[in-house]
Amino acid sequence: MCNLTTRDLAALVGGELRGRGDRIIDDVAGLDDATGAQVTFLEAAAAETHRKTAAGAVILAAENVSALGDTPDADLIIAAAPLDAFITAMLHFRPPSPTSNVGRSPLARISPTATIGAGCQIFPGATIQHDVVLGDRCVIHPGVVIGPGCRIGNDTTIHANAVLYSGVTLGERVIVHATAVIGADGFGYRFREGRFVRIPHTGTVRIEDDVEIGAGTTIDRAMIGATVIGAGTKLDNQVMIAHNCRIGKHNAFASQVGLAGSVTTGDYVRCGGQVGVADHAHLGTGSSIGGKAGVHGRVPDGEEYHGYPAGPAKEQYRIVMAVQRAPEMRRQIRDLEKQLARLQSQLTSLLGTAEGLRSSAPAA
């Protein structure tokens, strides 16, 4: 059984117990859904709203204890990093499913010229073509296709039905989720004699260490050199990286981000969902792009951009506020037009009266 007392749970996560210590905890849950036999956690952002919970235990920072004044029955576990402590608890109660020890399944298609490292798990239905080099302890799930000449580093996992075209390189500890496609030709054509003529793409894709690639994400090969995804970068589901892009280290792109050809980024760049980046644009180191923004040109280092076309956050907030005030401004303009019309009418009348008085005055 995975059950723990709150005293043992505090010891497990390296926290300070405040409470009875003998309450039995058997699972984790969110703040709003937890019951008396579950542990939850409170982050600073939620603490600002003074949340209530029915949880048996709450992991939180010391400065946020007052936010749970309406939760008298919970044992508290004080931790310097509540989320990290909660994850430790979560993995105790919900340990990852063990990887099946299938070895090299006889139902996988593995070229005799492929080099397979020690301890690899290659599931039924996987295809590994000629001259592939697979590092140690890799996990290749059903339906994966690894094209000729690919190089894959140690401890890399490729989930079901992902496709690596020929000549792609993956570093160590890379995770490729289901149905991702890496190394397809870029969307490049010449227009000749009334029709589109395909431009050959003879380059490759290089994925560096500790990258995670979401389900359904596509990364196109370069025309000449390499499309590069820097070490530690995390790509959400259904992200599109076009040919010749060079993504820096530790970037994080949310779902449906789309980068056109030859985009470059610095390190630690973040893009919200559905951001679109035009070809040859550059996102500077440490920059942040808000969801649905459309980027053209260069974003300076450390800047936060929003909107379409994307611009500095403060500027875009002013534009949004102005747009929201547009109906009120229209009413004000109509009222001013009516007032002006009345004043013009009055002025015309006064001028007419004055002219009449002058014409009727006796001559000196």
C-alpha positions, 0 to 999 in steps of 0.5 A: 500500500502507498498510504502514509501518515501526514507525519511520514508524508512531511518527512518524504517531501522534506517539509515541516509538519503543522498538525496532528501527524496521524492522518492517513493520506492515500492520494493527491488531488487539486485544491478544490477537489481534495477530500480528507484522505488526500493531499493538495498544495497551495501556490502563491497565486491561489493564496491571494484568493484565500482559497478553502479546501477539504483536503486532509493535508496541504503543502504550502509555503509558510507565508501562505498559511494565513490563506487557509484560515477557513480550513481548520481540520487540515494538517499543513506541510510547510515547504520552501518549494510547494510544487516540487514537494507536491510532485514528490508526493504525487509520484509516491502515490501514483508511480509511473507505469513500469516500461515493458521489457520487450527488448527487441520485439521480433515483430519490429522491423530492424535493418541488419545495418542498424546499430542498436545500443544496450538496454533498448526497448523496441516495440512491435510494429516499429520500423528502424531502417538502414544505417540508423544508430540508436543509443543505449536505453532508448524506448521506441514505441509501436508504429514509430518509423526511423528513417535511414541514417538517423542518429539517436542519443542515449535514453531517448523515448519516441512514442507511437506513430512518430516519424523521423525522416532520413538523416535526423539527429536526436540528442540524449534524453529527448522525448518525442510524443505520438505522431510527431513528424521530424524531418519532412521537406520544408514548404519551399517552391519556385514559380516557373512558367505558371506553376510551382516547382518544388525546391529540394531540401537536402539539409537535416534536423538536429534536436539537442539534448533534453528536448521534448516534442509534443504530440502532432508537432512537425519540424521541417528539415533545412534546405541546405544546413540544419533546422536546430532545436536547442538543448532543453527546449520544450514544444507543446502539441501541434507546434510547427517549426519550418525549414531553416529555423534555429531555436535557442536553448530552453525555449518553451512554445505552447500549443499551435505556435507556428514559425515560418522559415528561417526564424531564429530565437535566443535562449529562454524564449517563451511563446503563448498558444497560437503565436505566429512568427513570420519568416526571417524574424528573430525573437531575442533572448528572454523575450516573451510573446503573448498568445495569438500574437503575430510577430514580424521583424525582431523582438529585442532581448527581454521584451514582452510582445502582444497583439497583431502586429505584435508590439511591446506589451504596454503599448498593446494594452493601451491599444486594447483599452482604446478599442474597448472605449471606442463605442463610448467615444463614438457616442461622445463624438455624436453628442459633440457633433449635435452640440456643434450643430446647435452652436453653429445655428445659434451663431448664425442666428446671432450674426443675422440679428447683428446684421439687421441691427446695423442695417436699421440704425439711423445714419450719423 
